[in-house]
Amino acid sequence: MTKAKHSGAFKDHRFPPEIIAYAVWSHSRFPLSLRDVEDLLATRGIVVSHETIRKWVGKFATKYAASIRRDQSAPFDKWHLDEAVIPIRGCKFWLWRAIDSNGDVFEILVQSRRNTRAAKRSFGGRAV
């Protein structure tokens, strides 16, 4: 999680920037609903409504996402495609993942038909 910076954006908020940052980060990073984040904060003794969290996410999520992207390392030049067949509602789908040499997944594609050429084209055609 990125560290929240004290700025004018947090002025007139009841909670400190660290709590707002934690709520926005946990909602954005994990598949948690606003009510789940509300419960997560409540277990830590912080009473805040899901509506307030929704407003925080709308106001601060893009700033946090930009800082996370800025701090991430760039994908390596060499990468490969990983293919897996997955069932979704009883139908076969092909899951393609572009993985760099560091092991980080930086792109995902799901196809209803297996088409390796289209997958490579979608990822830029630079697979090793």
C-alpha positions as CSV (number, residue, x, y, z in Angstrom):
1,M,0.0,0.0,0.0
2,T,1.3,3.4,-0.8
3,K,1.7,5.9,2.0
4,A,-0.9,8.6,2.1
5,K,0.4,12.1,1.8
6,H,-1.1,14.9,3.9
7,S,-2.3,17.4,1.4
8,G,-5.2,19.8,0.8
9,A,-7.3,16.9,-0.6
10,F,-7.8,15.5,2.9
11,K,-8.9,18.8,4.3
12,D,-12.4,18.7,5.9
13,H,-12.3,14.9,6.3
14,R,-13.1,13.4,9.7
15,F,-10.7,10.6,9.4
16,P,-6.9,10.8,9.0
17,P,-5.3,10.1,5.5
18,E,-3.9,6.8,6.6
19,I,-7.4,5.4,7.3
20,I,-8.8,6.8,4.1
21,A,-5.9,5.3,2.2
22,Y,-6.3,1.9,3.8
23,A,-10.0,1.8,2.9
24,V,-9.5,2.8,-0.7
25,W,-6.5,0.5,-1.1
26,S,-8.3,-2.5,0.4
27,H,-11.4,-1.9,-1.9
28,S,-9.2,-1.4,-5.0
29,R,-6.6,-4.1,-4.4
30,F,-8.8,-7.0,-3.2
31,P,-12.3,-8.2,-4.4
32,L,-14.0,-6.6,-1.4
33,S,-17.3,-4.8,-1.6
34,L,-17.8,-1.4,0.2
35,R,-19.7,-3.2,3.0
36,D,-16.8,-5.7,3.4
37,V,-14.4,-2.7,3.8
38,E,-16.8,-1.2,6.3
39,D,-16.7,-4.5,8.3
40,L,-12.9,-4.7,7.9
41,L,-12.6,-1.2,9.4
42,A,-15.1,-2.0,12.1
43,T,-13.0,-4.9,13.3
44,R,-10.3,-2.4,13.9
45,G,-12.6,-0.1,15.9
46,I,-13.2,2.4,13.1
47,V,-16.9,3.1,12.5
48,V,-17.5,4.4,9.0
49,S,-20.4,3.9,6.6
50,H,-20.1,2.2,3.2
51,E,-21.4,5.3,1.6
52,T,-18.5,7.3,3.0
53,I,-16.1,4.7,1.7
54,R,-17.8,4.9,-1.7
55,K,-17.1,8.7,-1.7
56,W,-13.5,8.1,-0.7
57,V,-13.0,5.6,-3.5
58,G,-14.5,8.0,-6.0
59,K,-12.3,10.9,-4.9
60,F,-9.0,9.2,-4.1
61,A,-8.8,5.9,-6.1
62,T,-7.3,7.4,-9.3
63,K,-4.6,9.2,-7.3
64,Y,-3.6,6.0,-5.5
65,A,-3.7,3.9,-8.7
66,A,-1.4,6.5,-10.4
67,S,1.1,6.3,-7.5
68,I,1.0,2.5,-7.5
69,R,1.6,2.4,-11.3
70,R,4.4,4.9,-11.0
71,D,6.1,2.8,-8.3
72,Q,5.8,-0.5,-10.2
73,S,8.8,-1.7,-12.2
74,A,8.4,-1.7,-16.0
75,P,7.8,-5.1,-17.6
76,F,10.9,-6.8,-18.9
77,D,11.6,-6.9,-22.7
78,K,11.3,-10.7,-22.7
79,W,8.0,-12.4,-21.9
80,H,6.0,-15.5,-22.8
81,L,2.4,-16.5,-23.1
82,D,0.9,-18.9,-20.7
83,E,-2.2,-20.8,-21.9
84,A,-4.9,-22.5,-19.8
85,V,-8.3,-23.9,-20.5
86,I,-10.9,-22.7,-18.0
87,P,-14.6,-23.5,-17.7
88,I,-17.0,-20.6,-17.3
89,R,-20.7,-21.5,-16.9
90,G,-20.0,-24.9,-18.4
91,C,-18.3,-23.6,-21.5
92,K,-14.6,-23.9,-22.5
93,F,-12.6,-20.7,-22.6
94,W,-8.9,-20.1,-23.2
95,L,-7.1,-17.9,-20.7
96,W,-3.9,-16.3,-22.0
97,R,-1.5,-14.6,-19.7
98,A,1.6,-12.5,-20.7
99,I,4.3,-13.1,-18.1
100,D,7.6,-11.3,-18.1
101,S,10.9,-12.8,-17.2
102,N,10.5,-11.6,-13.6
103,G,7.3,-13.8,-13.3
104,D,4.9,-10.9,-13.2
105,V,1.6,-11.1,-15.1
106,F,1.1,-7.9,-17.0
107,E,-1.7,-8.8,-19.4
108,I,-4.6,-11.2,-19.5
109,L,-6.9,-12.3,-22.3
110,V,-9.9,-14.7,-22.3
111,Q,-11.0,-16.2,-25.7
112,S,-14.0,-18.3,-26.5
113,R,-12.0,-20.1,-29.2
114,R,-8.3,-21.0,-29.1
115,N,-6.4,-18.6,-31.4
116,T,-2.7,-18.3,-30.6
117,R,-2.0,-15.9,-33.4
118,A,-4.7,-13.5,-32.2
119,A,-3.4,-13.8,-28.6
120,K,0.1,-12.9,-29.6
121,R,-1.1,-10.0,-31.7
122,S,-3.2,-8.8,-28.7
123,F,-0.1,-8.7,-26.5
124,G,2.1,-7.0,-29.1
125,G,3.7,-10.1,-30.7
126,R,6.9,-10.0,-28.7
127,A,6.5,-13.3,-27.0
128,V,9.7,-15.4,-26.6
